[in-house]
Amino acid sequence: MPHKNIELCLASPVLYPARGGAEIRFLRYLPGLNQRGINVRIFSGTPKAKKITEHDRTQDWYRIPAGSLLPDIFELDVPIHRVRLPDQTSWRRVAIFNQALLRHCLKSERRPDIIQLIEPLSPLAAPWLWRLKKLDIVRAFAYTLPYELPTGEVKRALRISALKILYSQLDRMITSSVATRAHASGLGLSPRTAVIPNGVDLQRFQPIPGSAKKALRSTLGLGEIDRMMITVGSIIPRKGIDLLLESWQTLSKRFPDLHFVLVGPRNDEKDPKLSLFNRKLTELVDASGAGDRVHFTDRVQNVEAYLQAADLFVFASEREGMGNVVLEAMASELPVVLTPFVGLPPDFGEPSDQYLLSDRNTTSIVENVSELLQNHGLSRKLAISGRKWVENTMDLERILDQYAELYYAMSGRK
């Protein structure tokens, strides 16, 4: 591998503090990239008002005007540069972020070899990408989630046209699966594309002995004879939380020892646009008659502990880039039930071998979850097979090697 290190800038309006799965994942890559000769710096903005946490409210950034730069900080020796952004989604938010990123790169001592942009990427960013090209900076984008396009024919066509202009300003698109690449190609978004799976930290996500599992479960208020079904993800409509709680109506009665744990930020409680969705979830929990066995954790830092404590993982999202939580559940040696979604990749293995693929309705979900809860042999078979699959195909160290190789190739140093 070349001796001269590469200067890489990871950039996104919401990269630090991270709010989404893609951003969190790239932050976890930092130590491994550094070990491979990639010098990383982060350029980020401040979160939107609906994503603000209690910790955020104590920060000084909400006392300064939009467009102001915040003091640089460091995370794992990685410099983090941030700009104060407007609290609401608007063209000003896009413009302020990209103008600040361009000014940052104009300083020769901070000019990166590569900028990798991470979700979200707005079509309004195209002019600034063009100006970055003039600085001879390689521009890459991590396409981690298929776009949700307007349903109207005219609006859909206009949106796709805008995206094509945007993507024409990229040197490389990086997707996490062939399914996501196919989705982008189907829209005519066709810069050079590399497919690199997300990868799983096999040391962090691994099964634990039964005694340790019992101890973890007791901290969650579960008794020795109780069983635990888990899902992981933001509490938003796209994740199919309402569908899972509709399935809970039957499962809670069929299995009185079953608890349902939902790990993820309560966006439904913080975003006014989700007030009706929040009300629906509350009504579903109440109607089950087993609300005391439904546990919303909100955002947690130790999601691996919850997976290790569980008996079964269920996932009912409508649209994903990879759905890394599925692989993390497999690595934790959990049997998995998931429903088809836009972007479902072959990287999860084969249905019935590594996981059960359920139709996206309550009847099918109830049948598949019940099968795993009643058939210990099938449950263990899927759990062991899933773990071996992730070990053989998704080891994070192998994925980091692929990223480092790609960065060296893009920079022209290989």
PLY file of the C-alpha trace (Angstrom):
ply
format ascii 1.0
element vertex 414
property float x
property float y
property float z
element edge 413
property int vertex1
property int vertex2
end_header
0.00 0.00 0.00
1.35 3.49 -0.82
3.20 5.26 1.96
1.79 8.75 1.37
-1.45 9.14 3.26
-4.67 10.28 1.64
-6.57 13.31 2.94
-10.27 12.41 3.12
-13.10 14.73 4.15
-16.37 13.10 5.22
-19.09 15.71 4.80
-22.78 15.88 5.62
-25.08 18.47 7.23
-25.93 15.91 9.92
-22.71 13.92 10.29
-21.73 15.12 13.77
-23.41 14.62 16.13
-24.70 11.71 14.05
-28.46 11.18 13.78
-28.82 8.47 11.12
-27.49 4.96 10.59
-25.21 5.91 7.69
-23.56 8.72 9.62
-23.07 6.58 12.72
-21.54 3.83 10.60
-18.96 6.10 8.97
-17.94 7.50 12.34
-17.27 3.93 13.46
-14.98 3.48 10.43
-12.61 6.23 11.62
-10.06 4.12 13.58
-9.86 1.48 10.84
-9.39 4.05 8.07
-6.65 5.77 10.05
-4.84 2.45 10.45
-4.91 2.11 6.64
-3.26 5.46 5.96
-6.40 7.53 5.44
-6.28 10.89 7.24
-9.91 11.77 7.90
-11.47 15.10 8.78
-15.19 15.72 9.24
-17.24 18.64 8.00
-20.73 18.85 9.43
-23.58 21.14 10.35
-26.01 21.33 13.24
-29.14 19.14 13.36
-32.63 20.27 12.40
-34.93 21.36 15.20
-36.95 18.13 15.08
-33.77 16.09 15.64
-32.48 18.11 18.60
-31.82 16.09 21.76
-31.74 17.33 25.35
-27.94 17.28 25.17
-28.03 19.51 22.08
-30.03 22.14 23.97
-27.08 22.67 26.30
-24.68 23.44 23.43
-23.58 26.96 22.55
-24.27 26.56 18.84
-27.95 27.52 19.21
-26.94 30.95 20.50
-25.02 31.97 17.37
-26.33 33.01 13.92
-26.80 30.57 11.06
-23.68 30.47 8.89
-21.24 30.94 11.76
-18.44 28.43 12.22
-18.26 26.61 15.54
-14.96 25.93 17.33
-13.18 22.86 15.96
-13.32 19.76 18.14
-11.71 16.32 17.92
-13.15 12.81 18.02
-10.61 9.94 18.12
-7.97 12.50 17.01
-10.10 13.35 13.95
-10.70 17.11 13.47
-14.38 18.05 13.25
-15.38 21.32 11.60
-18.99 22.50 11.96
-21.16 25.30 10.68
-24.32 26.54 12.36
-27.26 25.71 10.07
-30.88 26.91 10.11
-33.08 24.68 12.23
-35.60 23.94 9.48
-35.30 22.26 6.08
-34.86 24.97 3.44
-32.75 26.02 0.49
-30.82 28.26 2.93
-29.73 25.23 4.91
-28.32 23.58 1.76
-26.66 26.80 0.57
-25.07 27.68 3.91
-23.63 24.19 4.37
-22.16 23.95 0.88
-20.77 27.49 0.90
-19.03 26.76 4.21
-17.67 23.46 2.87
-16.29 25.24 -0.21
-14.63 27.94 1.89
-13.10 25.22 4.05
-11.61 23.50 1.01
-10.27 26.76 -0.46
-7.74 26.85 2.38
-4.80 24.95 0.92
-3.69 23.51 4.26
-7.13 21.89 4.64
-7.77 20.91 1.04
-8.65 17.19 0.88
-7.80 14.75 -1.90
-11.32 13.31 -1.68
-14.63 14.55 -0.33
-17.13 11.82 0.44
-20.61 13.20 0.94
-23.03 11.24 3.07
-26.80 11.53 3.16
-28.68 13.74 2.65
-27.51 15.13 -0.72
-29.80 17.76 -2.25
-30.00 18.60 -5.98
-29.41 22.21 -4.90
-25.81 21.20 -4.09
-24.86 20.76 -7.78
-23.26 24.22 -8.26
-20.98 23.76 -5.26
-19.96 20.28 -6.42
-18.97 21.84 -9.75
-16.81 24.39 -7.94
-15.14 21.63 -5.90
-14.24 19.97 -9.20
-12.36 23.14 -10.18
-10.24 22.65 -7.06
-9.24 19.19 -8.37
-10.96 17.46 -5.44
-12.42 14.01 -6.09
-16.12 13.99 -5.20
-17.78 10.78 -4.02
-21.21 10.11 -2.55
-22.36 7.30 -0.27
-25.74 6.35 -1.77
-27.10 4.49 1.25
-30.88 4.82 0.91
-33.04 4.64 -2.26
-34.85 7.90 -2.94
-38.54 8.22 -2.15
-39.86 9.96 -5.27
-43.11 11.95 -5.77
-46.03 9.91 -7.07
-47.21 12.53 -9.57
-45.79 11.99 -13.06
-44.63 15.59 -13.64
-43.12 16.06 -10.17
-41.42 12.69 -10.42
-39.87 13.54 -13.80
-38.65 16.92 -12.54
-37.14 15.34 -9.45
-35.29 12.70 -11.47
-33.99 15.36 -13.89
-32.64 17.38 -10.96
-30.97 14.29 -9.51
-29.32 13.51 -12.85
-27.79 16.99 -12.94
-26.58 16.53 -9.37
-25.03 13.14 -10.01
-23.27 14.37 -13.14
-21.08 16.39 -10.76
-19.87 13.28 -8.90
-16.76 11.27 -9.70
-17.89 8.15 -7.87
-20.98 6.76 -6.19
-20.56 4.17 -3.44
-23.49 1.89 -2.65
-23.80 -0.74 0.02
-25.45 -3.38 -2.18
-26.10 -4.36 -5.78
-29.81 -3.77 -5.11
-29.17 -0.13 -4.21
-26.92 0.28 -7.26
-29.66 -1.15 -9.47
-32.18 1.30 -7.98
-29.89 4.25 -8.74
-29.16 2.98 -12.26
-32.88 2.61 -12.88
-33.27 6.34 -12.23
-30.47 7.12 -14.67
-28.03 8.14 -11.93
-24.88 6.75 -13.44
-21.53 8.03 -12.19
-18.92 5.32 -11.77
-20.20 3.09 -9.00
-18.47 0.94 -6.41
-20.40 -1.57 -4.29
-19.00 -1.95 -0.77
-21.18 -3.59 1.90
-21.51 -1.85 5.25
-19.65 -4.43 7.29
-20.20 -5.60 10.85
-17.90 -5.31 13.84
-17.82 -9.00 14.81
-16.25 -8.24 18.18
-18.97 -5.81 19.16
-21.86 -7.81 17.73
-21.49 -11.40 18.91
-23.44 -13.90 21.00
-22.81 -14.09 24.74
-23.13 -16.97 27.24
-26.54 -17.76 28.67
-25.63 -16.51 32.15
-24.62 -13.09 30.82
-27.77 -12.99 28.68
-29.94 -13.55 31.78
-28.17 -10.74 33.61
-28.76 -8.35 30.72
-32.42 -9.30 30.50
-32.93 -8.69 34.20
-31.74 -5.10 33.76
-34.58 -4.68 31.26
-37.12 -5.98 33.73
-37.54 -9.41 32.11
-37.88 -12.52 34.26
-36.10 -15.83 33.66
-39.04 -17.39 31.82
-39.82 -14.31 29.71
-38.87 -14.10 26.04
-37.83 -11.01 24.12
-38.60 -9.93 20.55
-36.66 -6.90 19.34
-36.58 -4.45 16.46
-34.05 -1.66 15.96
-34.55 1.62 14.12
-36.03 5.09 14.34
-39.70 5.15 15.31
-40.98 6.49 11.98
-43.57 5.22 9.46
-40.95 3.95 6.98
-39.68 1.42 9.52
-43.05 -0.38 9.69
-43.43 0.08 13.45
-47.22 0.29 13.15
-47.29 -3.00 11.23
-45.26 -4.69 13.96
-47.54 -3.36 16.68
-50.56 -4.57 14.72
-48.93 -8.01 14.69
-48.34 -7.63 18.43
-52.12 -7.67 18.97
-52.10 -11.41 18.21
-48.57 -12.30 19.36
-49.07 -10.83 22.84
-52.09 -13.08 23.41
-50.54 -16.17 21.86
-47.33 -15.83 23.90
-48.02 -14.31 27.34
-44.31 -14.63 28.21
-43.22 -12.50 25.21
-41.96 -8.91 25.53
-41.50 -6.56 22.56
-38.54 -4.15 22.77
-38.27 -1.30 20.23
-34.79 0.21 20.21
-34.45 3.56 18.48
-35.05 7.31 18.75
-38.67 8.37 19.33
-38.98 10.60 16.27
-42.74 10.15 16.50
-42.71 12.10 19.77
-40.41 14.89 18.57
-41.57 15.62 15.02
-44.94 17.46 14.84
-45.52 15.93 11.40
-45.63 12.50 13.05
-48.25 13.34 15.68
-50.93 11.21 13.97
-48.46 8.33 13.66
-47.60 8.67 17.34
-51.28 8.56 18.24
-51.73 5.44 16.13
-48.87 3.67 17.90
-50.27 4.60 21.31
-53.70 3.25 20.35
-52.19 -0.01 19.07
-50.21 -0.55 22.27
-53.27 0.18 24.41
-55.54 -2.05 22.31
-53.19 -5.01 22.73
-53.95 -5.23 26.44
-50.26 -5.95 26.91
-48.76 -2.47 26.97
-46.70 -3.42 30.02
-44.77 -5.82 27.78
-43.98 -3.20 25.10
-40.76 -1.31 25.79
-39.62 1.77 23.82
-35.99 2.47 24.73
-35.47 5.68 22.70
-31.90 6.25 21.47
-29.27 4.01 23.11
-25.49 3.79 22.80
-25.26 0.04 23.53
-27.59 -1.47 20.95
-25.41 -4.61 20.95
-26.47 -5.33 24.55
-30.14 -5.29 23.58
-29.50 -7.64 20.65
-27.51 -9.99 22.87
-30.34 -10.07 25.40
-33.06 -10.88 22.84
-34.51 -14.14 21.51
-35.75 -12.96 18.13
-35.24 -10.03 15.74
-38.01 -8.70 13.49
-37.69 -6.03 10.78
-40.52 -4.57 8.70
-39.04 -1.52 6.95
-40.43 -0.29 3.63
-37.17 1.09 2.18
-33.51 0.64 3.11
-30.06 0.89 1.57
-28.70 -2.13 3.39
-30.47 -2.44 6.73
-27.29 -3.03 8.70
-29.25 -3.79 11.87
-30.33 -7.05 10.23
-26.69 -8.10 9.81
-25.90 -6.99 13.36
-28.76 -9.14 14.65
-27.42 -12.10 12.67
-23.92 -11.49 14.03
-25.45 -11.54 17.53
-26.77 -15.02 16.69
-30.43 -14.02 16.64
-32.99 -15.69 14.37
-34.40 -13.03 12.03
-37.81 -12.39 10.49
-37.93 -9.62 7.91
-40.34 -8.40 5.25
-39.42 -7.45 1.65
-38.36 -3.83 1.19
-37.12 -1.55 -1.58
-33.38 -2.18 -1.64
-33.46 -5.69 -0.11
-29.97 -7.00 -0.98
-28.64 -10.52 -1.54
-26.08 -9.72 1.16
-28.40 -11.11 3.85
-28.07 -14.64 2.49
-31.00 -16.80 1.44
-34.54 -16.87 2.85
-35.08 -19.96 5.02
-31.32 -20.45 5.29
-30.14 -17.28 7.04
-33.53 -15.67 7.84
-37.27 -16.02 7.35
-38.81 -13.75 4.71
-42.36 -12.82 5.67
-45.02 -11.23 3.50
-45.59 -7.63 4.52
-48.83 -8.17 6.44
-49.76 -9.00 10.01
-50.91 -12.57 9.27
-47.60 -13.58 7.74
-45.50 -11.80 10.36
-47.45 -13.51 13.17
-47.03 -16.91 11.49
-43.28 -16.53 11.02
-42.60 -15.14 14.49
-44.75 -17.89 16.02
-42.85 -20.54 14.06
-39.54 -19.39 15.51
-40.88 -19.10 19.04
-42.35 -22.61 18.89
-39.65 -24.38 16.84
-36.40 -24.22 18.80
-34.53 -26.32 16.22
-35.37 -23.94 13.36
-34.59 -20.93 15.53
-31.12 -22.26 16.39
-30.44 -23.28 12.80
-31.15 -19.78 11.50
-29.22 -18.13 14.34
-26.07 -20.19 13.76
-26.31 -19.96 9.97
-26.81 -16.20 10.13
-23.75 -15.70 12.31
-21.58 -17.82 9.99
-22.87 -15.89 6.97
-21.87 -12.55 8.47
-18.47 -13.92 9.55
-17.77 -15.14 6.01
-19.06 -12.13 4.05
-19.42 -8.99 6.19
-16.38 -8.78 8.48
-15.75 -5.05 9.03
-11.97 -5.44 8.59
-12.48 -6.76 5.07
-14.87 -3.91 4.28
-12.38 -1.30 5.53
-9.73 -2.81 3.25
-12.11 -2.30 0.32
-12.72 1.33 1.25
-9.00 2.05 1.62
-8.29 0.44 -1.74
-11.01 2.51 -3.39
-9.78 5.77 -1.85
-6.23 5.13 -3.07
-7.53 4.31 -6.55
-9.71 7.45 -6.68
-6.81 9.64 -5.57
-4.62 8.26 -8.36
-2.04 6.87 -5.96
-2.46 3.27 -6.96
0 1
1 2
2 3
3 4
4 5
5 6
6 7
7 8
8 9
9 10
10 11
11 12
12 13
13 14
14 15
15 16
16 17
17 18
18 19
19 20
20 21
21 22
22 23
23 24
24 25
25 26
26 27
27 28
28 29
29 30
30 31
31 32
32 33
33 34
34 35
35 36
36 37
37 38
38 39
39 40
40 41
41 42
42 43
43 44
44 45
45 46
46 47
47 48
48 49
49 50
50 51
51 52
52 53
53 54
54 55
55 56
56 57
57 58
58 59
59 60
60 61
61 62
62 63
63 64
64 65
65 66
66 67
67 68
68 69
69 70
70 71
71 72
72 73
73 74
74 75
75 76
76 77
77 78
78 79
79 80
80 81
81 82
82 83
83 84
84 85
85 86
86 87
87 88
88 89
89 90
90 91
91 92
92 93
93 94
94 95
95 96
96 97
97 98
98 99
99 100
100 101
101 102
102 103
103 104
104 105
105 106
106 107
107 108
108 109
109 110
110 111
111 112
112 113
113 114
114 115
115 116
116 117
117 118
118 119
119 120
120 121
121 122
122 123
123 124
124 125
125 126
126 127
127 128
128 129
129 130
130 131
131 132
132 133
133 134
134 135
135 136
136 137
137 138
138 139
139 140
140 141
141 142
142 143
143 144
144 145
145 146
146 147
147 148
148 149
149 150
150 151
151 152
152 153
153 154
154 155
155 156
156 157
157 158
158 159
159 160
160 161
161 162
162 163
163 164
164 165
165 166
166 167
167 168
168 169
169 170
170 171
171 172
172 173
173 174
174 175
175 176
176 177
177 178
178 179
179 180
180 181
181 182
182 183
183 184
184 185
185 186
186 187
187 188
188 189
189 190
190 191
191 192
192 193
193 194
194 195
195 196
196 197
197 198
198 199
199 200
200 201
201 202
202 203
203 204
204 205
205 206
206 207
207 208
208 209
209 210
210 211
211 212
212 213
213 214
214 215
215 216
216 217
217 218
218 219
219 220
220 221
221 222
222 223
223 224
224 225
225 226
226 227
227 228
228 229
229 230
230 231
231 232
232 233
233 234
234 235
235 236
236 237
237 238
238 239
239 240
240 241
241 242
242 243
243 244
244 245
245 246
246 247
247 248
248 249
249 250
250 251
251 252
252 253
253 254
254 255
255 256
256 257
257 258
258 259
259 260
260 261
261 262
262 263
263 264
264 265
265 266
266 267
267 268
268 269
269 270
270 271
271 272
272 273
273 274
274 275
275 276
276 277
277 278
278 279
279 280
280 281
281 282
282 283
283 284
284 285
285 286
286 287
287 288
288 289
289 290
290 291
291 292
292 293
293 294
294 295
295 296
296 297
297 298
298 299
299 300
300 301
301 302
302 303
303 304
304 305
305 306
306 307
307 308
308 309
309 310
310 311
311 312
312 313
313 314
314 315
315 316
316 317
317 318
318 319
319 320
320 321
321 322
322 323
323 324
324 325
325 326
326 327
327 328
328 329
329 330
330 331
331 332
332 333
333 334
334 335
335 336
336 337
337 338
338 339
339 340
340 341
341 342
342 343
343 344
344 345
345 346
346 347
347 348
348 349
349 350
350 351
351 352
352 353
353 354
354 355
355 356
356 357
357 358
358 359
359 360
360 361
361 362
362 363
363 364
364 365
365 366
366 367
367 368
368 369
369 370
370 371
371 372
372 373
373 374
374 375
375 376
376 377
377 378
378 379
379 380
380 381
381 382
382 383
383 384
384 385
385 386
386 387
387 388
388 389
389 390
390 391
391 392
392 393
393 394
394 395
395 396
396 397
397 398
398 399
399 400
400 401
401 402
402 403
403 404
404 405
405 406
406 407
407 408
408 409
409 410
410 411
411 412
412 413
